[in-house]
Structure formats: structure tokens, C-alpha cells
């Protein structure tokens, strides 16, 4: 409370108005929403996801459908 220069009863109206003028309102800024396709692209572009997708392709070419399905389910 000392560091914030406040009391147990809170701030006076004058102090609250002064802090509002100095620092602005106590709000969290909203983040810009992202499109679903952009979120999915960011998820798939992760290095480990790419490694797993390549492993699924290889196991599919080798003829191991159970392994391919298991890897794709994990992804």
C-alpha cells in the first residue's frame, strides 16, 4: 500500500481521478482475432508436427496403415 500510495480504505476520489488522467483506465486491451485457417496453419507449421506428418507419409508408403492412422490421430 505504501508503494501504491493507497490506504486500507482505498483511494480518494481526487487521487482516483488523477491516476485515471495519468495512467488511463484499468482495462485489458483486446487482441485482434485470428482466422481459423491461420490458427490451423500455425499449428501445422510446428517442426514436430511436420516430422510426424512425414513419418505418417513414410509409414503409408511402406504399407503400415495402422501406424499411419496412429500417427495422424496423434497429430
PyMOL commands that set and color helices and strands:
alter all, ss='L'
color gray80, all
select helices_A, chain A and resi 13-23+36-44+47-62+65-74
alter helices_A, ss='H'
color red, helices_A
deselect
rebuild
show_as cartoon
